[in-house]
Amino acid sequence: MAANFWTSSHSKQLLDPDDVDKVQPADVERGITKEEFRLVKIHMSFHIWRLAQLVKVRQRVIATAVTYFRRVYTRKSMTEYDPRLVAPTCLYLASKVEESTVQARLLVFYIKKMCGSDEKYRFEIKDILEMEMKLLEALDYYLVVYHPYRPLLQLLQDAGITDLTQFAWGLVNDTYKMDLILIHPPYMIALACIYIASVLKDKDTTLWFEELRVDMNVVKNISMEILDFYDTYKIDPQRGFPEDKISPVMNKLPAKA
């Protein structure tokens, strides 16, 4: 593990927002728009979360898996790397990296249980193991991911507002439905979530933020992005998008061989 975020491979891989939202040429050819690209990433983040609940892994494993998933598609197309297979494979890889290993056969079992008769989501152990090798290459073997959770707890303690922990933690969880982890340092995401929580819960943190000497424009911009997400995407927190919204997009992707 890198000693801290700024010396880590994660910090060196932070991207501009435009690079994160870029639809790969092969996907453009299949008629996938930038908005549909976002929908697939949100949908499959829910897929990872639901599968993770069944195999019972820590939140950190889920966060790492979603980060891998989103990072892959800044480099590879969904046409070439089927998101329905990439998602569980990211969870498998993240569980090993975060030392909470989930066996591939268990993932396969729960995928079949979760997705029922939908053949497009059904995979075998060998599919996951083969995709794992491809993902390692796509990620350039950079597997260390720093998350906002630890700085969130430290900052809440410092600000003396630990009573906002549950609310702010929930906001951090929701940031993984966006690409923020690929763009901003984790502590800035944590600060944005604290800023939102303090405003919504009527906690005056103005002086505390001033003493931190952070760029409040960045904190507020991240906060606005999170709030805009809530306004734009009305998502069932348990089930994700309704089938009639996501199916037309997923059907643009090639059927598995």
PyMOL commands that set and color helices and strands:
alter all, ss='L'
color gray80, all
select helices_A, chain A and resi 5-7+9-12+17-20+25-29+34-55+59-72+83-97+104-115+119-121+125-138+149-159+162-175+180-183+186-200+206-212+216-232+243-250
alter helices_A, ss='H'
color red, helices_A
deselect
rebuild
show_as cartoon
